[in-house]
Amino acid sequence: MTAAISVRSLVKRYSKSKTNAVDDVSFEVSRGEIFGLLGPNGAGKTTTIGVLTTAIVPTSGSGHIYDVDVARSPMAVKQRIAVVPQQSNLDRSLKVREILTFHAAYHGVPRKQREALADRLLDELGLGERKNEKVNRYSGGMAQRLMIARALMHEPDVLFLDEPTNNLDPQSRLFLWEKIHEMNARGLTILLTTHDMDEADKLCDRIAVMDHGKILVNDTPAELKKMIPGGTALEVRASAVRDAGRVATALAGIAGVTKVEPVAEEAEPGTLTWRVYAEAVNRHIGAAAQAVLGESAEVRDLSVKQPSLEEVFIFLTGRHLR
Amino acid sequence: MNRLALKAFLAILHRDVVVTMREFIPFLLQALMQPLFFLFIFGKVLPNIGLASGNFASLMLPGIVALTGMIAAMQGVTLPLVLDLGFAREIDDRLLSPLPVWWVPLEKVLFATLRGTVASSVIFPLGWLILGDGFVVRTDRLGVLIGMVVLTALVGSTIGLLMGTTIRPEQISLMFTLIFTPLLFTGCTYYPWGALGNIRWFQILVLFNPLTYAAEGLRYSMVPPMHGFVLKTLGLGWILIALGASVIVMFLGGTRTFYRRVVT
């Protein structure tokens, strides 16, 4: 079966720029997948989406939507995709319901069908009661929902969501996550960009982390978390410590432990914390407690830390600001 | 695929008609306020107090028709495009429709031409009301007159396209000063071109303004012989060549800059 999205050796260099905004990127998104594109600002995510949505012409390489070349047949691609941008680009001269029906008309959806679909989507997205207003009075969350309804009006195969829940309140965010899952369950392939690691973790089947125009990794969230060296970590907190150095040495002496790191911040007064890394760290909980007690200190807390996507992200792209 | 593109094109045109019809009165006010006062002051007040001759009105009326049509057409494209391409991006929805990108500016031009044609057509009943006896229009060149009205609006909308795609939002106020004002006063709106013989340099200068040809073409088709005297205008052939060239150059240039603004 052909992939929903396939990108091969894509390069984009803007005129007047000395570096490639997208630098030899390749990836595939299968049908029905939710694929996340993560990366700091300026990593090349928006340019990649721009190419796939026909707004940007690639310098070399290619992008295909269901085997249709985006650069060669943009019109055919436009019929299969929908785009929800970061900032509202809703038609402010039209009423809410008209925004949907005209969008469908632009895509050749017959009148009866578009009227019915508009009413259904407005109800589904909780906008049914305010469908005859103009969007000026809409909140950010409502505008976002309306843009999603608009995107679904011509029944696309692939949906592009550019930071869908940026600047939304928690209620709207949860609602949208639910909707994204629902749309996906109906067979829609979704490519989304986000800075929100929690969002990427909850929504995406697969994630590609981009930086400086290149894809650094491309895997499932679970696999990505394993990338943190040492995998999971055990946090050991102790009080009444006489010699911190000796405790650390004792912890490092446990068979299978790869690294012991003191944690700088003091969780509670009079305690010290270490992070112990090992392949299967939960097997060493007992030994770690023994090591602390062996130095006549008291164990205050032992907990296994799962690495977050955020740690993976920082690990891959560094801490410096863009 | 082409039928789909045509459907998309017609739907976009329909959207513009719906939006304009909803604001038809503001549209008319915007287009007609200025010509209304021009007609009243220059066609009624000045001749009445002896500062202009009685047939000044009939010389000026075609100029007002040309100016109104051109400005109304320009307004239909320029400002919306400047704002849309600058930050509103409402146009994205149409750019993502299944039609060739250049059909989007084509639709804008077509619709703005319609706007300009409607606005300049309304000048006729308005002129008849305000000017009374001073309203004289020959009817034996009606075909040329209709053609000139549409062509004038087309010239205006293509100029509007080039301006709308070139000007940035922060330059809007400068645009009014640097483009609209000179266009307004060097376009032979308030004087026939032939009468400029004494100021030869100015007579040549105004030939660079498309409005001059539009106003002269409308004079050719509107001003009747008076007291056995036939007004000499620019030749109709030259007028058509100049206006046709303006439309082609402005449309190609405007479409090119439009494309560059939306596809990188």
Interface residues (C-beta under 8 A of the other chain):
Chain A: Y14 G50 T53 T54 A55 I56 V57 P74 M75 A76 K78 Q79 I81 A82 V83 P85 Q87 N89 L90 D91 R92 S93 L94 E98 F102 H103 A105 Y106 H107 G108 R150
Chain B: M1 L4 A5 K7 A8 A11 I12 H14 R15 V18 V19 A88 R89 E90 D92 D93 R94 L95 L96 S97 P98 L99 P100 V101 V262 V263 T264
